[in-house]
Amino acid sequence: MHAFLGFVRKEFRHILRDRRTLLILFGMPVAQLVLFGFVIRNEVNDVTLLIADPSQDAMTQALTHRLLASRYVDGVAYQTHLDGIEAAFRQGLAREALLFEPGFAERLQREGLARVQVIADATDPNVANTILAYTTAIIQSYEQDLAATTAVSPGIVPNVRMRFNPELRSVYLFVPGLIALVLMLVCALMTSITITREKEVGTMEVLLVSPLRPVPIIVGKVVPYVVLSFIIVLVILGLARTVFGVPIRGSVGLLLAECLLFILCALALGILISTRTSSQQVATMIALAGLLMPTVLLSGFIFPISSMPAPLQALSHLIPARWFLAILRGIMIKGLGLADLWTETLALAGMTGLFLIASIRSFHDRL
């Protein structure tokens, strides 16, 4: 028994001396708790609202002010025609629009009935439902206040229209997110062990004495995985279209080109991890633990980025999957082109170049 207790004390001392183990034991749970606590939110905030109000009467203005007073509305823009509203939805500049019928107050006072069309971006069905619930509650509250102050019981009828996903199918939300998640994990995981495997097996010395420079070595490591990953993309897109019925409303060629760019980004990130680690086990842990949670939580895959605190919104700009997911949903669900997605494409290309340069420099330093 004494020997056993001594062995346990020895293990405790060994763990307490190992800073990396202590960081994993205490740092990771705390980081996960904080991250999950701030990211997992059911409410929706900072929704940009479009208003089409041809009459500009007192009642439409009062209802608009009530909507603006709500915490879920971030700003309002006025449009006079449907084309402007459609363009704002396609470019992601608005999540909801209200179109008041002409003579709104006059109809409400004379007939006791007026209509307002509510249009929501249903690319994310959960967010669309939440926005609709908020708006309907505010309209009903205004209706009740009018009934308490007038002799006639007014009726405001909201005509709801869900844009891009009228059936509110959840696969429109999850399938593009799963494509980004699978590609990031598979590509980064495959390449994160390539150079570390050479180190462990002992073939790194052969590469060191060969006439190849760092750039050809890294390119040679990446090319086979680019081909395999592109085949995976074709299979995933085929399943998304045929099995789950997710449309591809934009250019298929542009979609494949963007997928290839994201593959290069994920592979370059994996190579960077591989050059900075000394064992396959450590590289695998970093690729899984360091990429899985940020990709799921901070990319907008499940939880809307606009509802996160400002520091996490800023941090999400460093997640490649955030930009790729916006590209996927834009091309597949909204039918956008490169003119609408050039910002996301440029961000993804910049990250790819940065990861490649860092990988080459890191590999050169170790040489």
C-alpha positions in Angstrom: 0.0 0.0 0.0 2.8 2.4 0.8 4.4 1.6 -2.5 1.2 2.3 -4.3 0.7 5.7 -2.6 4.2 6.6 -3.4 3.6 5.8 -7.0 0.5 7.9 -7.1 2.3 10.9 -5.5 5.0 10.5 -8.1 2.5 10.6 -10.9 0.9 13.7 -9.4 4.3 15.5 -9.3 5.0 14.4 -12.8 1.7 15.9 -14.0 2.1 19.1 -12.1 5.5 19.6 -13.6 4.3 19.1 -17.1 2.9 22.5 -18.2 1.5 21.2 -21.4 -0.6 18.6 -19.6 -1.8 21.2 -17.1 -2.8 23.5 -19.9 -4.8 20.8 -21.6 -6.4 19.7 -18.3 -7.5 23.1 -17.1 -7.2 25.4 -20.1 -9.3 23.5 -22.6 -12.4 22.9 -20.4 -12.4 26.6 -19.4 -11.9 27.8 -23.0 -14.7 25.5 -24.2 -17.1 26.6 -21.4 -16.5 30.3 -22.2 -16.8 29.7 -25.9 -19.9 27.6 -25.7 -21.5 30.0 -23.2 -21.1 33.0 -25.5 -21.8 31.3 -28.8 -24.8 29.1 -28.1 -27.6 31.6 -28.2 -31.3 31.1 -29.3 -32.0 34.8 -29.7 -31.2 36.8 -32.8 -29.7 40.2 -32.7 -28.5 42.9 -35.1 -31.0 42.3 -37.9 -31.0 44.9 -40.6 -34.6 45.7 -41.6 -35.8 47.1 -44.9 -39.0 49.2 -45.0 -41.1 49.9 -48.1 -43.6 52.5 -46.9 -45.4 54.3 -49.8 -47.9 56.2 -47.6 -45.5 57.3 -44.8 -48.5 57.9 -42.5 -48.6 58.1 -38.7 -49.5 54.5 -38.2 -46.8 53.0 -40.4 -44.3 55.4 -38.8 -45.4 54.3 -35.3 -45.1 50.6 -36.1 -41.7 51.2 -37.7 -40.5 53.0 -34.6 -41.6 50.0 -32.4 -39.6 47.7 -34.6 -36.6 49.9 -34.3 -36.9 50.0 -30.5 -36.6 46.2 -30.4 -33.2 44.9 -29.5 -33.2 42.5 -32.4 -33.2 45.2 -35.0 -29.8 46.8 -35.7 -30.7 49.3 -38.4 -33.3 50.2 -41.0 -33.1 51.2 -44.7 -36.0 52.4 -46.8 -36.7 51.0 -50.2 -39.3 52.1 -52.7 -39.4 49.1 -55.0 -39.0 45.3 -54.9 -35.8 45.2 -57.0 -33.9 47.0 -54.3 -35.2 44.6 -51.6 -34.2 41.6 -53.7 -30.7 42.9 -54.3 -30.3 43.6 -50.6 -31.3 40.0 -49.7 -29.0 38.5 -52.3 -26.0 40.5 -51.1 -26.7 39.7 -47.5 -27.4 43.3 -46.6 -30.7 42.6 -44.9 -32.4 39.7 -43.2 -36.0 41.0 -43.1 -38.2 43.5 -45.1 -41.6 45.0 -44.4 -43.8 46.2 -47.3 -46.8 48.3 -46.2 -49.7 48.5 -48.6 -50.5 52.0 -50.0 -53.0 53.9 -47.8 -52.2 51.7 -44.8 -53.7 54.0 -42.1 -56.7 55.0 -44.2 -57.6 51.4 -44.8 -57.1 50.5 -41.2 -59.4 53.3 -40.0 -62.1 52.9 -42.7 -62.2 49.1 -43.2 -60.5 48.0 -39.9 -58.1 45.8 -41.9 -54.7 46.6 -43.4 -51.9 44.3 -44.8 -48.2 44.3 -44.5 -45.9 41.9 -46.3 -43.1 40.4 -44.2 -40.2 39.0 -46.2 -37.4 37.1 -44.4 -34.2 35.6 -45.6 -34.7 31.8 -44.9 -31.2 30.7 -45.8 -31.0 29.9 -42.1 -34.6 28.6 -41.2 -34.0 28.9 -37.5 -33.1 32.6 -37.7 -36.0 33.3 -40.1 -38.5 31.7 -37.7 -37.1 33.7 -34.8 -37.2 37.0 -36.8 -40.8 36.3 -37.9 -41.8 35.5 -34.3 -40.3 38.8 -33.1 -42.0 40.8 -35.8 -45.4 39.2 -35.4 -45.3 39.8 -31.6 -44.5 43.5 -32.2 -47.3 43.9 -34.7 -49.8 42.2 -32.4 -48.7 44.4 -29.5 -49.3 47.5 -31.7 -52.7 46.1 -32.8 -53.7 45.7 -29.2 -52.7 49.3 -28.3 -54.7 50.6 -31.2 -57.7 48.6 -30.1 -57.5 50.1 -26.6 -57.5 53.7 -27.9 -60.0 53.5 -30.8 -63.6 52.4 -31.1 -62.9 50.0 -33.9 -60.8 46.8 -33.5 -58.2 47.1 -36.1 -56.7 44.1 -37.8 -53.2 44.1 -39.2 -52.6 41.1 -41.4 -49.0 40.1 -42.0 -48.4 38.2 -45.3 -45.3 36.2 -44.7 -42.9 35.2 -47.5 -39.7 33.2 -46.9 -37.0 34.1 -49.4 -34.6 31.4 -50.9 -36.0 28.6 -48.7 -39.8 28.9 -48.7 -40.3 25.4 -47.3 -37.9 26.2 -44.4 -35.9 23.0 -45.1 -33.1 22.5 -42.5 -30.9 20.8 -45.1 -30.4 24.2 -46.8 -28.6 25.2 -43.6 -26.8 22.1 -42.6 -25.5 20.6 -45.8 -23.3 23.5 -46.9 -22.0 23.7 -43.3 -21.2 20.0 -43.4 -19.4 20.4 -46.7 -17.1 23.1 -45.1 -16.6 21.0 -42.0 -15.8 17.8 -43.8 -13.3 19.4 -46.2 -11.6 21.4 -43.4 -11.1 18.3 -41.2 -10.3 15.8 -43.9 -7.9 18.0 -45.8 -6.1 19.5 -42.8 -5.9 16.1 -41.0 -4.5 14.4 -44.1 -1.7 16.9 -44.6 -1.0 17.6 -40.9 0.8 14.2 -40.6 2.7 14.2 -43.9 6.0 15.8 -42.8 5.7 14.5 -39.2 5.4 11.0 -40.6 8.7 11.5 -42.6 10.3 12.6 -39.3 9.1 9.6 -37.4 9.9 7.0 -40.1 13.3 8.5 -40.6 13.0 9.4 -44.3 13.3 13.1 -43.7 17.1 12.7 -44.0 16.6 11.5 -47.6 14.6 14.6 -48.4 17.2 16.8 -46.7 20.1 15.5 -48.9 18.0 15.5 -52.1 18.4 18.4 -54.6 14.7 19.4 -53.9 14.2 22.7 -52.3 11.4 23.4 -49.6 8.9 24.7 -52.2 9.0 21.6 -54.5 8.8 19.3 -51.4 5.7 21.0 -50.0 4.1 21.2 -53.4 4.8 17.5 -54.0 3.2 16.7 -50.7 0.1 18.7 -51.4 -0.7 17.8 -55.0 -1.9 14.2 -54.4 -4.2 15.4 -51.6 -5.6 18.2 -53.8 -6.7 15.5 -56.3 -8.2 13.2 -53.7 -9.9 16.1 -51.9 -11.4 17.4 -55.2 -12.9 13.9 -55.8 -14.4 14.1 -52.3 -15.9 17.5 -53.2 -17.6 16.0 -56.4 -19.0 13.1 -54.3 -20.3 15.4 -51.6 -21.9 17.8 -54.0 -23.5 14.9 -55.9 -25.0 13.6 -52.6 -26.2 17.0 -51.6 -28.0 17.5 -54.9 -29.4 14.0 -55.4 -30.0 12.7 -51.9 -30.8 15.8 -49.9 -32.2 18.0 -52.7 -30.1 21.0 -52.0 -30.1 23.2 -55.1 -27.2 24.7 -56.9 -28.7 27.9 -58.2 -25.4 29.6 -59.2 -22.6 28.7 -61.5 -21.3 25.1 -61.0 -17.9 26.1 -62.4 -17.6 28.9 -59.8 -18.7 26.6 -57.1 -16.0 24.0 -58.0 -13.3 26.7 -58.3 -14.2 28.1 -54.8 -14.1 24.5 -53.4 -10.7 24.1 -54.9 -9.5 27.3 -53.3 -10.8 26.1 -49.9 -9.1 22.8 -50.4 -5.8 24.5 -51.0 -6.4 26.6 -47.9 -7.1 23.6 -45.7 -4.2 21.6 -47.1 -1.8 24.6 -46.5 -3.0 24.9 -42.9 -2.4 21.1 -42.5 1.1 21.5 -43.9 1.8 24.4 -41.5 0.7 22.2 -38.6 2.9 19.4 -39.9 6.0 21.6 -40.1 5.6 22.9 -36.6 5.1 19.6 -34.8 7.4 16.6 -34.2 5.0 13.7 -34.0 1.9 12.5 -35.8 0.0 12.2 -32.6 0.5 15.8 -31.7 -0.3 16.9 -35.2 -3.5 15.0 -35.2 -4.6 16.4 -31.9 -3.9 19.9 -33.0 -5.8 19.4 -36.3 -8.8 17.9 -34.6 -9.0 19.9 -31.4 -7.8 23.2 -33.0 -10.0 23.1 -36.0 -13.2 21.2 -35.1 -14.6 23.4 -32.5 -13.8 26.8 -34.1 -15.2 25.5 -37.5 -18.5 24.4 -35.9 -19.0 27.3 -33.5 -17.4 30.4 -35.2 -18.2 29.9 -38.9 -21.9 30.5 -38.8 -22.5 26.8 -39.4 -25.1 26.4 -36.6 -25.2 29.7 -34.7 -25.5 33.1 -36.4 -22.4 35.2 -36.1 -24.4 38.4 -35.6 -25.7 37.1 -32.3 -22.2 36.6 -30.9 -20.3 39.1 -28.7 -18.1 41.5 -30.7 -14.8 39.8 -29.7 -16.0 36.5 -31.1 -17.3 38.1 -34.2 -13.9 39.6 -34.8 -12.3 36.2 -34.1 -14.6 34.5 -36.6 -12.8 36.5 -39.4 -9.8 34.3 -38.8 -11.8 31.1 -39.5 -11.5 30.0 -43.1 -14.7 28.1 -42.9 -16.6 31.3 -42.2 -15.8 32.7 -45.6 -16.2 29.4 -47.4 -19.6 28.8 -45.8 -20.8 32.3 -47.0 -19.6 31.4 -50.5 -21.3 28.0 -50.5 -24.7 29.4 -49.3 -24.4 32.3 -51.7 -23.8 30.1 -54.8 -26.0 27.1 -53.9 -28.9 28.8 -52.1 -29.0 32.4 -53.5 -27.4 31.9 -56.9 -24.8 34.6 -56.4 -21.8 35.2 -58.7 -18.2 36.2 -58.2 -19.2 39.9 -58.3 -21.2 39.3 -55.1 -18.7 37.1 -53.4 -15.4 38.7 -54.3 -14.8 39.8 -50.7 -15.1 36.3 -49.3 -13.0 34.9 -52.2 -10.3 37.4 -51.6 -10.2 36.6 -47.8 -9.9 32.9 -48.5 -7.2 33.4 -51.1 -5.2 35.6 -48.7 -5.4 33.0 -46.0 -4.2 30.3 -48.4 -1.2 32.4 -49.4 -0.4 33.2 -45.8 -0.5 29.6 -44.8 1.6 28.5 -47.7 4.3 31.1 -47.1 4.3 30.3 -43.3 4.7 26.6 -44.1 7.6 27.2 -46.5 9.4 29.4 -44.1 8.8 27.0 -41.2 10.1 24.1 -43.2 13.1 26.1 -44.4 13.9 27.1 -40.8 13.9 23.5 -39.8 16.1 22.6 -42.7 
